């Protein structure tokens, strides 16, 4: 299956100033598969080490972590002759061996012609930050996410449609209605299946939503297990409570996150560590309110006002126990949840594309779902779950902030009118 991360890895390999690469991201997003596939196609051999399946590896790093010492031993363990620039060295689940992470500093300083990639699912929460010094400045870091809508379409063999969507986005030309309808159906399938590679592969091969849901439930169970395994005893219950409540709050008309809804009398001081854990693990992401629309947006974020979205739509559907048919046919039973689910979908696509997302509110309560910096310009994005796109809030935003243009995401086909770029939901990956 095609993953966009491959382009980044190829550029990393050819970079004269390349450093050891840390590929981080939530569990099951495809880090290991992508690295090994990259190694198979771009190197003579791959020396692979997994600290979860082979915990004895840790002892190798206990005494000496200089490349000169490590390389002969690692060659022996892997059964692969490790050759400079010709072998890809891979450390998987590296969060379980802090000394292996430290060794990257010395690979950078003393042996930069060895190509090394490490993968970790819970680097932000599993590493003992009080004792461990992260090799800042000595590594390249890239976050990997679930598959976006385009990768999903490619996995289903819809290459031509994906290309046509990208052309329509660039030219604001409507797709033929039959193709538009097909793409909308694929979008709804994506809401059910999500972007976890194993789920996408299963769906591409079987079209069996029940099988996909079983896999999604297994992934959700592993997340709960991690909350217990990589958390203090005092924080486990709080983290689970916060996680369970995030999806509940997405059903509210106002999706701004409220601590008091986790439990009666809940406060930031009680749950902010739990929220941080979920963010660092890659399970959720925060979108802060921008108090003013000025560059850089980060300078104007309100740290007390934010929304929280989950990292994968399929896991969201599974966690809410939503049936495939309810989503595929946009059942009226989901009316309270459609808005939050659609916002979540758009945030996932924008995040995968590298945007830092914010939202905006006027003093009188007008709200814009997302504001991003695109091509040096601050662009508002209004999201609608259906084709009813009348947006009073967007009108107020444009009068207040005078953007170069605005983007309206909905079920409507492509067009550009009155400074507003109408984009169908399935094309959010183009932004």
N, C-alpha and C positions, 0 to 999 in steps of 0.2 A: 504493500500500500504506500502510495506517495505521501510523504510528509514534507512540509515546507521547511522544516528545520534542516533538511539536507543541504539547502543552498547556503545557510549560515555555516554549517560544518565545513563545506567545501571552501568557503572564504577564509575560515579559521585556518585550515590546513595550509593554504597558500600565503598566508600573512607572514611577512618576514619578521614581524614583531610578536609573533604568536607566543602565548603563555599557556601553561596547563589550563585546561578548560573544566570548569565546574558546571555541569548541566543539572539544574535543580527543577523541581516541580512536584505536584501532588502524585500520590501513588497511581499507577496504572495509566499514566498519560502517554506511555510509549517511549520512555527515555532509553531503556536498555535495548529494545528492538531497533530503534533508530541509530544508536551508536554502533551496534554490532553490524547492522546493514551497511552503514557508512564505512566501517572498518573492512568489511568483506569486499566492497567495491572499490576502495581507494588505497588499500595497503596490501603488501605481500602477505602479512599474517597479523593476527590479533592475539594479544596476551590478555586474557580476561580473568579478573579476580572478583569474587563476590564475598563480602564480609558477613553477609547474613547466612549463606549456606555453608561457608567455611570459616567459622569464627577463629580457628587456629591461626589464620593468617595474621591476626593481631600480634602474635608473638614475634613475627618477622620484623615488625616495626618497633618493638619494645626497646631494643638496645641501640640501634643505629639506623638513621633514616637518610643517610647520604645516598645519592644515586649510585655512586661507585660501589657501595656495599649492597644495595638493594637489587640492582639489575641482575647479577649472576644468580641470586637466590630466586628471584621472581621468574627468571628463565627456566630454572629447574622445576619450580612448582607448577608452572603452566605447561611445561613440555614444549615451549616455543622459544626459539632463539630470538631474543629481543635485539633488533638491529636499529641503530639510529636512523630516523626519518622513513624507515621502511616497515616498522612495526607500530601498530596502535596499541598502547597500553591502556587498559580499562579497569578502573576501580569502581565496583558497583556497591550500592548501599554503604557508601563511604562514611555516612554519619555514625556508623558503628565502630569506626576506628579513627579517633581524633589524630593519632600520630601519622596515619596515612595522609590526612588532610594537611598536616604540618609539613610533610615531606615535599609537597608541591612547591613550597618556597624554595627548596634546594634544587628541585628539578628546574625551576625557573632560573635560578642564579648560576648553577654549576653544570647543568646538562640540558640546555634549552633545545638541543637538536633531537631529544626524545619527544615523541608525540604522545601526550597523555590526556585522557578525558576521564573525569570521575563523575558518577551520577549519585544523587542522593534525594530521597523523597522527603525527608523531614529535617533538613540541615538546620533550619531556623529554630527547631524545638528540641532536637535530640542531642545536639552538641552542648556540652557543659561550658557555657559561655564564661562562667566565673574562672575556670581553670585553663581554658583553651584560647590561644591567640590565633585568630583567623589570619591566613596569609594575605592580608590586604595589599593590593598593588602587585602581587606576584602571580595572580591568576586572572583568567578571563571568566566571566560568569554569564550564563544565559539561562533564562527561565523557559521551560517548555510547558505548553498547555494542551488541553484536549484538542481534538481535530475541530477545525472551524467548518463552516457551512460549505465552503469550496472543497475542502479535503473530503468531506462527506459525499458530495456529489461525484467527485472523481472516483471514490471507492465504489460507488454504484454504477460506474461506467458512463456517467453523464458529462463527459469531457466537452463535447460540442456545446451543450447547453451552458456550461460554466463559462466558456469563452464568449458566447453570445451575450450572456448577462454582463460580463465585464465591458464589452463594447457598448451595450446599451447604457451602462452607467456613465461611461466617458462622454457619450454623445447625447444623453437624455432622450434617447429614442425608445418608444414603447416596444416591448417584445410582442410578437404575434400572440393573440389571446390564448391560443392552444398551449404555447410554450410557457406563457405566464401562469396558466392554470397548473401545468405540470410542475413548474418551479415552486409554486405555493404548496402543492402537495408534498414535494420533497422537503420543504421547510417544516411542515407539520410532522413529517416522519423524523426529522432531525430533533424536534422538540421531544419526541418519545424516546428515540435511541440515544441521542446525545453524541458526544465526541470521543468517548473512551474507545481506543482502537479495538479492543477485544469485542466490545459490543457492536461496533460498526462492521467488523469482519463477520461476526455471526449474522448480522442482519443482511449484509450483502450476499452471504451464501445461502441463507435459509428464508429470509423475510418473516422469521418467527419471532413475534414480539414477546411471547412467553419465555422463550430461551434467553432473549436479551434481558428481560426483567430479572431472571434468576442471576445472571452475571452482575447486573447492577446492584442487586441486594447483597451479593457477596462482597463487592467493593465497598458498599456502605458499612457492612459488618467489619471490614478491615480498618475503616476509618475510626469506628467506635473502639476497636481494639487498640489502635494507636493512641487514642485519647487517654486510655488507661496506662499504656506502656511507656509513653514519653511525656508524662505529666506528673506533677506532684499530687500526692494523695488528696490534699486540700482542694485542688483545682479540678479534679476529674469530674465531679458532679456538676460544678459550675459550667465547665466546658460543654458537657452533654446537654445541659439545660439551655445554654445559649444557642447551640447548634440546632436543637429541636425547634427553638422559637423563631429562628431566622426565617424558616420557610413559612411559618404561621404569619409573620409580619408582612410577607410578600403578598398576602391575601387582603391586606388592609388597603383602603382607598389612599391613605397617606403612607407610603412605603418607607418614610424616614424611620430609622431604627430607634426604638424606645426601650431602655433598660427596664422600665417599670412594667413592661408587658412580659418580661421573662418570668418574673414572679412579683407578687404584690409587694410594693415598697422597694423593688430592685433599683440599685444605683450603679453608677459608673465604677465607683471604687470597688464594688463587689465583683463586677463582671468584666472589667476592661482587660484583665490578664487572659481571661478565657477567649475573648474576641481576638486579642493579639495572637494567641496560640493558633486559632483557626485560620487567621490570615497568613501567618508564617508557614503553616503546613500546606498552604495552597488550596485548602478546601473552600474558602470563601474569599471575597475581596470587598474592601470598603470604598465607597464613593462619597467624597466629602462635598459639602455645600461650598460654593464659591461666593463669598460675600460681595465681591466686586469683579466685574469682567475686565480684568487687566492682566497683562503679562508681567511676570509669570504667574499663572493661576495659583500655583502652590503657595505663593505669598499671601493669598487672600482666602485661604480655606478656613472654614469654621470647624475647629477640631471637635466641637461638641455636637455638630449636626452632620449626620452621615446616613447613608443607606448601606445595606449589606446584601450582596448577591452571591449565590453559590457558583462554583467554577464549571459545572457541567449540567446541561439541561436534562439529560437522561436521568442522572442521579436525582435531580430535583423532582422529576415525574415519579421516580421510584419511591423516593422518600415520602411524597405526598400520597402514594398508592393510587395514582391516577391511571385509569384504564387507557389503553392505546386508542380505543374508539372515541373516548371523550375528547382527547386531544386532536385526533385526526379530523373529527367532524365538528370541533369547537363547540361542544355541547353547552347549552345554556346553563347547565349545572356548574360550569366553570367560570361563570361571568365575574364573580368576585376575584378570581385568581388570574384571569387572562392578562390584565394589565401588568401585574407584577411579574408573571412568567415571561411576557414579551420584553419588558424592560431588562430582565435578567439575561435573556437571549442576546439582546443588543449589546449589553455590557460585556458579555463573553466574547463576542466578535471583535469589539473595539479593543479589549484587553489583549487578545491574541495578536492584533495588528500593532501592538506596542503603544497604544494611547493611554495616557493617564486621564481618567474620566472624572468629571465633576458635575454637580447639578446646580441649578440657580433658582432662587425664589425672590419675587418682588415683595415689597412691604405689604402689598394688598393681597398676597397669597397666590399670584400667578407663578407657575412652576415650569421649568424646562428640564426634561429628563436628563439630558447630558450636554455638557459643553466640553469641546476638545480643542486642542491646538493642532490644526491641519494645514500643512504647507505654510507655516508661519502665521496663519490667521486663526482667530478664535471663532469657532463655528458652533452654533446651537443645534441640537438634534432633538426633535420632537418625535415621540414614539406612540403609535396607535396600534392596537391589536387587530383592528378590522379596517374597513375602508371608509369609516367615518372620520375624516381628517380635519374637520373644523377645529382650529386651535387658537382660542383667544389668548392663551398664555404666550404663544409664539409671536403673535401680533404685538403684545405688550413688550416682549423681550426686544423685538426688532426696533420698536419705537424708542426704547430706553437705551439700547446698546449699539444700534446701527451696524450690525455685522455685514460683511461683504455678501454673504448669502446664508441661508439656513437649509437644513436637511430635514425632510419629513419622511419618516419611515412608517409604512402602513401596508395594507394589502393592495393598494393601488399600484398601477403600472407606472413606468418611468415617465417623467416630464419635468420641465423647468418653467416656472411661471411666477411673476411678481417677486423675484429674488429668492424663491423657494425651490429647492431641488427635491422633487418627490422620488423616493426610492422604495421599491418593494422590499419587504422584510427579508426575503431570501437573498437580497443583494447587499446586506449589511457588511459582508466580508470585503466588499469593494472600497469601503470608506477609508 
